[in-house]
Amino acid sequence: MRDPRPHKPLRVPDRLAVPVKKTNRTLDIGGAPVAPAPSGSQVSHPNSVRIAFDGASLVQSSNGAAYAPITPTVVFGADYQTVEERAKSTTISATFQTKATLTTPALTGDYVYTWQALVDQTSAASQIEVRLWNVTGAFSMGQWQLVQPTNPIERIFTGGTGEFPLAAASVTFEIQWRALGGNTAGIEDAVIQVWRVS
């Protein structure tokens, strides 16, 4: 059924309250369009903003201020470092042995480390101890992990993660393991990763 009430026509303003002009390289919001300013110079266009694309970065100017590059700084995930030692290694020694080593360049910022490895023992009566050792500072990153498989074919996942700061410094990490209680302790798929978070 048709609505008998009269309809008012929709009025579209001839121009927006804030004029917007876009070209293939600039966008002017308010005020009159202004030619791009030379590097380091000033432009004057009160109550307006120009956003210009120079092909490589985004620059903006407002109320007569000079154009300045807008360069976002993204640090999360920067300086990514990794090392992998996938082959299996074994030891009967009760002294820690080194499976994988990662040495960073000189870095500054807050970083996250992760490490992991699969371990096993040839006897269910024996144990394996594993750790991520900070060689530079001579301390363990997190707790040592002591595991005891229930049978010789069992592979146990070990690993950890944490955060640490650096100030123009390099650091060396090692995944280390040893056999406790005799018999043979194995390790494989050892991975160390480091990346920046802030």
C-alpha positions as CSV (number, residue, x, y, z in Angstrom):
1,M,0.0,0.0,0.0
2,R,1.4,3.4,-1.0
3,D,2.2,5.8,1.8
4,P,-0.2,8.8,1.3
5,R,2.1,11.2,3.2
6,P,4.0,13.6,1.0
7,H,7.7,13.1,0.8
8,K,10.2,16.0,1.1
9,P,12.9,15.9,-1.5
10,L,16.4,15.2,-0.3
11,R,18.5,18.3,-0.5
12,V,22.2,17.9,-1.3
13,P,24.3,20.9,-0.5
14,D,26.1,22.5,-3.4
15,R,29.4,22.3,-1.5
16,L,30.6,20.8,1.7
17,A,31.3,22.9,4.8
18,V,35.0,21.8,4.5
19,P,36.1,21.6,0.9
20,V,38.1,18.6,-0.1
21,K,40.3,18.4,-3.2
22,K,42.3,15.3,-4.1
23,T,44.8,14.9,-6.9
24,N,46.9,12.0,-7.7
25,R,49.5,13.2,-5.2
26,T,47.9,15.5,-2.7
27,L,44.8,15.8,-0.6
28,D,43.7,19.3,0.6
29,I,41.1,19.6,3.4
30,G,39.8,23.1,3.9
31,G,41.3,26.3,2.5
32,A,42.6,26.8,-1.0
33,P,44.8,24.3,-2.7
34,V,48.5,25.1,-2.2
35,A,51.4,23.9,-4.4
36,P,53.8,21.5,-2.6
37,A,56.4,23.4,-0.7
38,P,60.1,22.9,-1.4
39,S,62.0,20.9,1.1
40,G,62.5,22.8,4.3
41,S,60.3,25.8,3.3
42,Q,57.0,27.1,4.7
43,V,53.6,27.1,3.2
44,S,50.6,29.3,4.3
45,H,47.0,28.0,4.1
46,P,45.1,28.8,7.3
47,N,42.5,26.4,8.5
48,S,43.6,23.8,6.1
49,V,45.6,20.6,6.0
50,R,47.5,19.2,3.0
51,I,48.6,15.6,2.9
52,A,51.1,14.9,0.1
53,F,52.5,11.6,-1.2
54,D,56.1,12.0,-2.4
55,G,56.3,8.4,-3.7
56,A,58.3,7.2,-0.8
57,S,56.8,8.6,2.4
58,L,53.8,10.6,3.7
59,V,54.3,14.2,4.5
60,Q,51.8,16.7,6.0
61,S,51.4,20.4,6.6
62,S,49.0,22.3,8.7
63,N,48.4,26.1,9.3
64,G,51.6,27.2,7.7
65,A,53.9,24.6,9.2
66,A,56.7,23.1,7.0
67,Y,56.2,19.8,5.4
68,A,57.8,17.0,7.5
69,P,58.2,13.3,6.8
70,I,55.9,11.0,8.7
71,T,58.1,7.9,9.3
72,P,56.5,5.3,11.5
73,T,58.9,3.5,13.8
74,V,58.2,-0.2,14.1
75,V,60.5,-2.1,16.5
76,F,58.4,-5.2,17.3
77,G,60.1,-8.1,15.5
78,A,63.2,-6.1,14.6
79,D,66.7,-7.6,14.9
80,Y,65.3,-11.1,14.5
81,Q,68.0,-13.8,15.2
82,T,67.6,-17.6,15.1
83,V,69.7,-20.7,15.1
84,E,68.5,-24.4,14.6
85,E,70.3,-27.7,15.3
86,R,67.9,-30.4,14.2
87,A,70.2,-33.4,14.2
88,K,70.3,-35.7,17.3
89,S,73.2,-35.5,19.7
90,T,73.9,-37.7,22.7
91,T,76.0,-37.7,25.8
92,I,76.7,-39.8,28.9
93,S,78.5,-36.9,30.7
94,A,77.1,-35.3,33.9
95,T,78.8,-32.1,32.7
96,F,76.7,-29.8,30.6
97,Q,77.3,-30.1,26.8
98,T,76.4,-27.5,24.2
99,K,73.9,-28.3,21.6
100,A,73.1,-24.9,19.9
101,T,74.7,-21.5,20.1
102,L,73.3,-18.0,19.1
103,T,75.4,-14.8,19.3
104,T,73.6,-11.6,18.7
105,P,75.3,-8.4,17.2
106,A,75.4,-5.3,19.5
107,L,71.8,-4.5,20.1
108,T,69.8,-1.9,22.1
109,G,66.3,-2.3,23.4
110,D,64.0,-4.8,25.1
111,Y,64.2,-8.3,23.5
112,V,62.3,-11.6,23.8
113,Y,64.1,-15.0,23.6
114,T,62.5,-18.4,23.0
115,W,64.2,-21.8,23.0
116,Q,63.1,-25.4,22.6
117,A,64.5,-28.9,22.3
118,L,63.4,-32.5,22.4
119,V,65.3,-34.8,24.8
120,D,65.3,-38.5,25.6
121,Q,67.1,-41.1,27.8
122,T,68.1,-44.7,27.0
123,S,66.9,-45.7,30.5
124,A,63.7,-44.9,32.4
125,A,65.9,-44.9,35.5
126,S,67.9,-41.9,34.4
127,Q,67.3,-38.2,33.8
128,I,68.2,-35.3,31.5
129,E,68.8,-31.8,32.6
130,V,68.4,-29.0,30.0
131,R,68.9,-25.2,30.2
132,L,69.4,-22.0,28.1
133,W,72.7,-20.6,29.3
134,N,73.6,-17.0,29.0
135,V,77.3,-17.4,28.2
136,T,78.0,-13.6,28.3
137,G,76.5,-13.2,31.8
138,A,77.2,-16.7,33.1
139,F,73.7,-17.4,34.3
140,S,70.7,-19.5,33.2
141,M,67.8,-17.9,31.3
142,G,65.0,-19.2,33.5
143,Q,65.1,-22.5,35.4
144,W,67.0,-25.6,34.6
145,Q,64.6,-28.3,33.4
146,L,65.0,-31.8,34.8
147,V,63.0,-34.5,33.0
148,Q,62.8,-38.3,33.2
149,P,61.3,-40.3,30.3
150,T,59.1,-43.2,31.2
151,N,60.6,-45.4,28.4
152,P,63.6,-45.1,26.0
153,I,61.5,-44.2,23.0
154,E,59.8,-41.2,24.6
155,R,60.7,-37.7,23.4
156,I,60.1,-34.9,25.9
157,F,59.6,-31.2,24.9
158,T,61.7,-28.7,26.8
159,G,62.0,-24.9,26.3
160,G,61.1,-21.5,27.6
161,T,60.7,-17.8,26.8
162,G,61.4,-14.5,28.6
163,E,62.4,-10.9,28.1
164,F,65.8,-9.2,28.6
165,P,67.2,-5.7,27.9
166,L,70.3,-4.8,25.9
167,A,72.2,-1.5,25.7
168,A,74.6,-1.5,22.7
169,A,75.6,-5.0,23.8
170,S,76.0,-8.5,22.3
171,V,75.0,-11.7,24.1
172,T,75.6,-15.4,23.5
173,F,73.1,-18.0,24.4
174,E,73.6,-21.8,24.4
175,I,71.2,-24.7,24.8
176,Q,73.0,-27.1,27.1
177,W,72.1,-30.6,28.3
178,R,73.6,-33.4,30.4
179,A,72.9,-36.9,31.6
180,L,72.1,-37.7,35.2
181,G,71.9,-41.2,36.7
182,G,74.1,-42.7,34.0
183,N,73.1,-44.0,30.6
184,T,72.8,-41.9,27.4
185,A,70.9,-38.6,27.2
186,G,69.8,-37.4,23.7
187,I,68.8,-34.0,22.3
188,E,67.4,-32.9,19.0
189,D,65.4,-30.2,17.2
190,A,67.1,-27.4,19.3
191,V,66.1,-23.9,18.4
192,I,66.9,-20.4,19.8
193,Q,65.2,-17.2,18.7
194,V,65.6,-13.6,19.7
195,W,63.7,-10.5,18.5
196,R,63.0,-7.0,19.7
197,V,59.7,-5.9,21.4
198,S,60.4,-2.3,22.4
